[in-house]
Amino acid sequence: MSPLDQSPNMLPPVRQLPPFRLFRPTTPAEAVGILGSEETPPICYAGGTDLCLSVHEGRSVSSLLSLNTLDGLRGAEARNGTLAIGALATLDELSTHDQVTAIPGLAEALGAIANVRIRFRATIGGNVMARRTAYEVPILLAALDARLVFESSVGRRELRAADIWTAGDLGRSLLTEIEIPLTEGLALDYDRTLRPWMTQAAATGGIERVAVGTRFLRPALLSGDPGESAESRFSGLPGEFNDVLLTRGYVTGTGAALLKRQRARLAKG
Ligand SMILES: Cc1cc2nc3c(=O)[nH]c(=O)nc-3n(C[C@H](O)[C@H](O)[C@H](O)COP(=O)(O)OP(=O)(O)OC[C@H]3O[C@@H](n4cnc5c(N)ncnc54)[C@H](O)[C@@H]3O)c2cc1C
């Protein structure tokens, strides 16, 4: 036995996984039908980058539903005043997509997540549906006031991206699309210089929206008149916004300082 095998932190190799059922639907409707009819809904599998991690963390898998065999749910297009992004679009694809680059700051933000190997596999939908506070796409989408579109056997449901944390069990729902309203002057600035402890997305276009992400807390969304001072924007931070390592006072002061820089960058264009 090698010393590594004796390490208590050693992760189990994938070959130790018990057998599981694999569904390979070819249309979103078929996928939704399977999610709605199986006694225990199979776990959706897109890029698999988070799913593998959660299995290593102890998540048990008795059946998987591959989304990779689905026709559609990729790419991005401007439609009815929104940018509609397919849930299966990869972060890499979106970081150079011409419809995404049309929103200043968004493609750059998506292209800064993880590393290129992960971005090739990781889907935008998987980043949201993993529902991990340390992940960045929900922070960007909250600042952009995005809507998440779900299909299930009981029909279509829309959810504000900022509300993904309180949406309850979504195990029988398929995230199909993400819609970003294309408001006049929409632009995003994403500051991840303090990652992993704190990141901040600020969006203009009508009202100003600031989404603050920390490692262990659900992102806080602060919005209002862009003319308000940065300090006043952060006075709206919820009282309970105390991360394990960052106090509310730290986030308030740092967030306001970051916001001033973000406003300056957004004003420069
Ligand atoms: C080494 C490494 C570094 C990383 N660094 C970063 C980083 O810097 N910033 C960051 O934000 N993230 C980071 N990540 C996380 C990565 O971005 C996510 O794992 C990825 O975006 C998830 O997408 P996926 O397609 O692989 O999802 P999967 O692993 O396939 O799925 C994730 C979860 O979402 C569910 N799901 C997926 N798609 C759908 C759908 N359409 N409908 C319903 N449910 C769905 C799955 O059932 C699963 O529970 C990193 C990951 C790794 C491994």
The ligand as an SDF file (V2000), in Angstrom:
LIG
                    3D

 53 58  0  0  0  0  0  0  0  0999 V2000
  -10.7860   22.8510  -10.7590 C   0  0  0  0  0  0  0  0  0  0  0  0
  -12.0560   23.6550  -10.7510 C   0  0  0  0  0  0  0  0  0  0  0  0
  -11.9760   25.0270  -10.6290 C   0  0  0  0  0  0  0  0  0  0  0  0
  -13.1560   25.7950  -10.6130 C   0  0  0  0  0  0  0  0  0  0  0  0
  -13.0610   27.1460  -10.4770 N   0  0  0  0  0  0  0  0  0  0  0  0
  -14.1830   27.8940  -10.4660 C   0  0  0  0  0  0  0  0  0  0  0  0
  -14.1320   29.3120  -10.3590 C   0  0  0  0  0  0  0  0  0  0  0  0
  -13.0710   29.9230  -10.2810 O   0  0  0  0  0  0  0  0  0  0  0  0
  -15.3220   29.9930  -10.3400 N   0  0  0  0  0  0  0  0  0  0  0  0
  -16.5500   29.3480  -10.4560 C   0  0  0  0  0  0  0  0  0  0  0  0
  -17.5800   29.9940  -10.4500 O   0  0  0  0  0  0  0  0  0  0  0  0
  -16.6040   28.0140  -10.5830 N   0  0  0  0  0  0  0  0  0  0  0  0
  -15.4780   27.2790  -10.5930 C   0  0  0  0  0  0  0  0  0  0  0  0
  -15.5590   25.9240  -10.7190 N   0  0  0  0  0  0  0  0  0  0  0  0
  -16.8840   25.3130  -10.8210 C   0  0  0  0  0  0  0  0  0  0  0  0
  -17.3290   25.1260  -12.2770 C   0  0  0  0  0  0  0  0  0  0  0  0
  -17.4940   26.3680  -12.9110 O   0  0  0  0  0  0  0  0  0  0  0  0
  -18.6460   24.3670  -12.2150 C   0  0  0  0  0  0  0  0  0  0  0  0
  -18.3280   23.0640  -11.7450 O   0  0  0  0  0  0  0  0  0  0  0  0
  -19.3340   24.2620  -13.5570 C   0  0  0  0  0  0  0  0  0  0  0  0
  -19.7410   25.5180  -14.0500 O   0  0  0  0  0  0  0  0  0  0  0  0
  -20.5610   23.3710  -13.4350 C   0  0  0  0  0  0  0  0  0  0  0  0
  -21.0490   23.1380  -14.7270 O   0  0  0  0  0  0  0  0  0  0  0  0
  -21.1750   21.6540  -15.2770 P   0  0  0  0  0  0  0  0  0  0  0  0
  -21.8050   21.7490  -16.6260 O   0  0  0  0  0  0  0  0  0  0  0  0
  -19.8770   20.9380  -15.1850 O   0  0  0  0  0  0  0  0  0  0  0  0
  -22.2350   21.0990  -14.2240 O   0  0  0  0  0  0  0  0  0  0  0  0
  -22.4680   19.5940  -13.7410 P   0  0  0  0  0  0  0  0  0  0  0  0
  -21.3510   19.1620  -12.8710 O   0  0  0  0  0  0  0  0  0  0  0  0
  -22.8360   18.7160  -14.8780 O   0  0  0  0  0  0  0  0  0  0  0  0
  -23.7870   19.8280  -12.8640 O   0  0  0  0  0  0  0  0  0  0  0  0
  -23.7390   20.6020  -11.6860 C   0  0  0  0  0  0  0  0  0  0  0  0
  -25.0870   20.5070  -10.9740 C   0  0  0  0  0  0  0  0  0  0  0  0
  -26.0920   21.1610  -11.7000 O   0  0  0  0  0  0  0  0  0  0  0  0
  -27.1420   20.2760  -12.1120 C   0  0  0  0  0  0  0  0  0  0  0  0
  -27.4650   20.6690  -13.4920 N   0  0  0  0  0  0  0  0  0  0  0  0
  -26.5530   20.9190  -14.4790 C   0  0  0  0  0  0  0  0  0  0  0  0
  -27.1930   21.3910  -15.5510 N   0  0  0  0  0  0  0  0  0  0  0  0
  -28.5170   21.4230  -15.2480 C   0  0  0  0  0  0  0  0  0  0  0  0
  -29.6950   21.8250  -15.9720 C   0  0  0  0  0  0  0  0  0  0  0  0
  -29.6290   22.3320  -17.2220 N   0  0  0  0  0  0  0  0  0  0  0  0
  -30.8970   21.7280  -15.3500 N   0  0  0  0  0  0  0  0  0  0  0  0
  -30.9780   21.2430  -14.0810 C   0  0  0  0  0  0  0  0  0  0  0  0
  -29.9030   20.8740  -13.3540 N   0  0  0  0  0  0  0  0  0  0  0  0
  -28.6880   20.9570  -13.9340 C   0  0  0  0  0  0  0  0  0  0  0  0
  -26.5480   18.8810  -11.9630 C   0  0  0  0  0  0  0  0  0  0  0  0
  -27.5460   17.9250  -11.6510 O   0  0  0  0  0  0  0  0  0  0  0  0
  -25.5790   19.0680  -10.8130 C   0  0  0  0  0  0  0  0  0  0  0  0
  -26.2640   18.9790   -9.5870 O   0  0  0  0  0  0  0  0  0  0  0  0
  -14.4160   25.1480  -10.7360 C   0  0  0  0  0  0  0  0  0  0  0  0
  -14.4920   23.7550  -10.8800 C   0  0  0  0  0  0  0  0  0  0  0  0
  -13.3340   23.0010  -10.8840 C   0  0  0  0  0  0  0  0  0  0  0  0
  -13.4490   21.5090  -11.0260 C   0  0  0  0  0  0  0  0  0  0  0  0
  1  2  1  0
  2  3  1  0
  2 52  2  0
  3  4  2  0
  4  5  1  0
  4 50  1  0
  5  6  2  0
  6  7  1  0
  6 13  1  0
  7  8  2  0
  7  9  1  0
  9 10  1  0
 10 11  2  0
 10 12  1  0
 12 13  2  0
 13 14  1  0
 14 15  1  0
 14 50  1  0
 15 16  1  0
 16 17  1  0
 16 18  1  0
 18 19  1  0
 18 20  1  0
 20 21  1  0
 20 22  1  0
 22 23  1  0
 23 24  1  0
 24 25  2  0
 24 26  1  0
 24 27  1  0
 27 28  1  0
 28 29  2  0
 28 30  1  0
 28 31  1  0
 31 32  1  0
 32 33  1  0
 33 34  1  0
 33 48  1  0
 34 35  1  0
 35 36  1  0
 35 46  1  0
 36 37  1  0
 36 45  1  0
 37 38  2  0
 38 39  1  0
 39 40  1  0
 39 45  2  0
 40 41  1  0
 40 42  2  0
 42 43  1  0
 43 44  2  0
 44 45  1  0
 46 47  1  0
 46 48  1  0
 48 49  1  0
 50 51  2  0
 51 52  1  0
 52 53  1  0
M  END
$$$$
